[in-house]
């Protein structure tokens, strides 16, 4: 990733308004929305096509769940940087997502500033890993990002 290149982000949520808000937030944090999709099948297709540095993934969607999408993404790229988004406050689900490879679990009911701060942490980790040219976002990720 060049100095001026933005982190590419895949936004996945079945609610159009949430996708738009998250997309605007990503852009305001100097990220680039590579794709914004509303279902699991489109998420996997977009991940394969765009290979984003960061995936912001809704947990509950009709059809393919966010958990299933997370599993599929991790099969494609075990170093993928995936952050789960949900309105559900469930520590066991957060732990399950972490065990499957998610880097963070953000509750959508948190205040806008907290959500922005957590997404900014994820973008920063992805950008730092790219600058280090490791090809592995995990190399710069900190365990502090995933507070269960």
C-alpha positions as CSV (number, residue, x, y, z in Angstrom):
1,X,0.0,0.0,0.0
2,X,1.5,3.3,-1.0
3,X,1.7,6.2,1.4
4,X,-1.4,7.9,-0.1
5,X,-3.3,4.7,-0.7
6,X,-6.3,4.2,1.5
7,X,-7.3,1.0,3.2
8,X,-9.9,-0.8,1.1
9,X,-13.0,-1.9,3.1
10,X,-15.9,-4.3,2.4
11,X,-19.1,-3.2,4.2
12,X,-21.6,-6.0,4.7
13,X,-25.0,-5.3,6.2
14,X,-28.6,-6.2,5.1
15,X,-29.8,-2.7,6.1
16,X,-29.1,-0.1,3.4
17,X,-29.1,2.8,5.8
18,X,-26.5,1.1,8.0
19,X,-24.3,0.4,5.0
20,X,-24.5,4.0,3.9
21,X,-23.7,5.3,7.4
22,X,-20.8,2.8,7.9
23,X,-19.5,3.7,4.4
24,X,-19.6,7.4,5.1
25,X,-17.8,6.8,8.4
26,X,-15.1,4.8,6.7
27,X,-14.6,7.5,4.1
28,X,-14.4,10.1,6.9
29,X,-11.6,8.0,8.5
30,X,-9.7,8.0,5.2
31,X,-10.7,4.5,4.2
32,X,-12.0,3.5,0.8
33,X,-15.2,1.4,0.5
34,X,-14.3,-1.2,-2.1
35,X,-17.8,-2.6,-2.0
36,X,-20.9,-2.3,0.1
37,X,-23.3,-5.3,-0.1
38,X,-26.4,-6.6,1.7
39,X,-26.0,-10.4,1.9
40,X,-23.6,-13.2,2.5
41,X,-23.3,-14.4,-1.0
42,X,-22.4,-11.0,-2.3
43,X,-20.0,-10.6,0.6
44,X,-18.0,-13.7,-0.4
45,X,-18.0,-12.7,-4.1
46,X,-16.9,-9.2,-3.2
47,X,-14.2,-10.4,-0.9
48,X,-12.8,-12.6,-3.6
49,X,-13.0,-9.8,-6.2
50,X,-11.6,-6.9,-4.2
51,X,-9.5,-8.5,-1.5
52,X,-10.2,-5.7,0.9
53,X,-7.8,-5.0,3.8
54,X,-10.8,-4.8,6.2
55,X,-14.3,-6.4,6.3
56,X,-17.0,-4.8,8.4
57,X,-19.5,-7.7,8.7
58,X,-23.0,-7.7,10.1
59,X,-23.7,-10.7,12.3
60,X,-27.4,-11.2,11.5
61,X,-28.5,-11.2,7.9
62,X,-31.2,-13.1,6.0
63,X,-29.9,-16.2,4.2
64,X,-26.2,-16.7,5.0
65,X,-25.4,-15.5,8.5
66,X,-22.4,-13.3,9.3
67,X,-20.9,-16.3,11.1
68,X,-21.0,-18.4,8.0
69,X,-19.6,-15.5,5.9
70,X,-16.8,-15.1,8.5
71,X,-16.0,-18.8,8.2
72,X,-15.9,-18.6,4.4
73,X,-13.7,-15.5,4.4
74,X,-11.2,-17.2,6.8
75,X,-11.1,-20.2,4.5
76,X,-10.2,-17.9,1.6
77,X,-7.7,-15.9,3.6
78,X,-6.9,-16.9,7.2
79,X,-5.2,-13.5,7.7
80,X,-8.3,-11.5,6.7
81,X,-9.1,-8.6,9.1
82,X,-12.8,-9.0,9.8
83,X,-14.8,-6.9,12.3
84,X,-18.2,-8.1,13.3
85,X,-21.0,-5.5,13.6
86,X,-24.2,-6.3,15.6
87,X,-26.9,-4.8,17.7
88,X,-26.6,-7.9,19.9
89,X,-24.8,-7.7,23.2
90,X,-23.7,-11.3,23.6
91,X,-20.2,-12.0,25.1
92,X,-20.4,-15.7,24.1
93,X,-21.1,-14.8,20.5
94,X,-18.2,-12.3,20.5
95,X,-16.0,-15.0,21.8
96,X,-17.2,-17.4,19.2
97,X,-16.5,-14.8,16.5
98,X,-13.0,-14.3,17.9
99,X,-12.3,-18.0,17.9
100,X,-13.3,-18.1,14.2
101,X,-10.9,-15.3,13.4
102,X,-12.8,-12.0,13.8
103,X,-10.6,-9.2,15.1
104,X,-13.3,-7.2,16.8
105,X,-17.0,-7.3,17.7
106,X,-18.7,-3.9,17.7
107,X,-22.1,-3.4,19.1
108,X,-24.1,-1.0,16.8
109,X,-25.9,0.4,19.8
110,X,-22.7,2.0,21.1
111,X,-22.3,5.7,20.6
112,X,-21.2,6.9,17.2
113,X,-17.8,8.1,18.6
114,X,-17.1,4.7,20.1
115,X,-18.0,2.9,16.8
116,X,-15.8,5.4,14.9
117,X,-12.9,4.9,17.3
118,X,-13.1,1.1,17.0
119,X,-13.3,1.2,13.2
120,X,-10.3,3.7,13.1
121,X,-8.3,1.2,15.2
122,X,-9.0,-1.5,12.7
123,X,-8.1,0.8,9.7
124,X,-4.9,1.8,11.4
125,X,-3.9,-1.8,12.1
126,X,-4.6,-2.8,8.5
127,X,-2.6,0.3,7.2
128,X,0.3,-0.4,9.4
129,X,0.5,-4.0,8.4
130,X,0.4,-3.0,4.7
131,X,3.2,-0.4,5.3
132,X,5.3,-3.1,7.0
133,X,4.7,-5.1,3.8
134,X,4.0,-8.2,5.7
135,X,0.9,-9.2,3.8
136,X,-0.6,-10.1,7.1
137,X,-2.8,-7.6,8.9
138,X,-2.4,-9.7,12.0
139,X,1.2,-8.6,12.4
140,X,0.2,-5.1,13.4
141,X,-3.1,-5.9,15.1
142,X,-3.2,-5.6,18.9
143,X,-5.1,-7.9,21.2
144,X,-6.6,-4.8,22.8
145,X,-8.9,-4.2,19.9
146,X,-11.2,-7.1,20.8
147,X,-12.6,-6.4,24.2
148,X,-14.9,-9.3,24.9
